[in-house]
């Protein structure tokens, strides 16, 4: 079986060479050596050129004669949960949905990100004296308490 460590090294090597703002999100190797490499870009979407370049670097450094494989290098889908800290950084000032480990759900604008937690701002519209008032609340959420985070678009 092809080593996940080897795939990570090859992908990261090319990402570093490209110096285009890309970062590695995930590497999955399924049965039958089906390799899925997810990359993203902290500045924008991932370009086709970046995907092709990372794919070629991996393919050219693996030997199909000794082990056959299928390789897919993709960007993570917009509807997929965040997997790495860089995805939080990329989505500052965007609306996210956080599902806590206790199945509490919170939606709000991602304001800040650090190594321990995130800060989001939620809003609630309430009626007060026959008027609609928007109330904003900021909440710090520890990564340890997060089950899943997704971008709302």
Buried (B, 14 or more C-beta within 10 A) or exposed (E): EBEEEBBBEBBBBBBEEBEBBBBBBBBEBEEEBEBBBBBBBEEEEBBEEBBEBBBEBBBEEBEEEEEEBEBEBBBBEEEBBBBBBBBBBBBBEEBBBBBBEEEEEBEBBBBBBEEEBBBBBBEEEEEEEEEEEEEEEEBEBEBEEBEEBBBEE
